[in-house]
Amino acid sequence: MKNKVILITGANKGIGKTLSLEFSKMGVNIVLLGRNEESLDSVYDEIITTTSTKPLIIKCDLSDIDINSAKQINDEIMGVYGRLDGVIFNAAKLGKMSTIEDYEEDIWKEVFNINLHSAFIISKEFYLH
């Protein structure tokens, strides 16, 4: 795993943070993707102080991702590392536990975009380039 480059979505807290820290200990260069800059900075600082890897922060809200923002993610990673060896689509949103009649369309769109559409659009962009 040493010197591999892995993108982790939702890398700033919970499982994503733990994965980021543990993979960094194995020598992996982690691309930390999340929407909260302060918590991304905290994970970045912890990686920098405890490993010799080269992490990268990409601030992105996956609920609004489109092909242009996926291209920007790709361009930034390629500009820093020149490659991407793997992706862990960790970011997820549970949404509201309710009947379909009571489920709000805006919440459905956000859950769909974060949990499914973001993985599709990021994968498509990296596959094409």
PEUR-V157270 format. One line per field, one symbol per residue. phi: phi as a letter, one per 30 degrees, with the letter a starting at -180 (. if undefined). burial: b if it has 24 or more other C-alpha atoms within 12 Angstrom, else e. A space follows every 50 residues. Layout:
phi=???
burial=???
//
This chain:
phi=.eidbbcbdidcahddddeeddddddjddccdcaccdddddddedddddc bcdbdbcbdacddcdbdddddddeddddddciabcabcdceabdicdadd dcdddddedddddddbddddddddddddb
burial=eeebbbbbbbbbbeebbebbbbbbbebbbbbbbbbeeebbbebbbbbeee bebbbbbbbbbbbebbeeebeebbebbeeebebbebbbbbbbeeeeeeee eeeeeeebebbbbbbebbbebbbebbeee
//
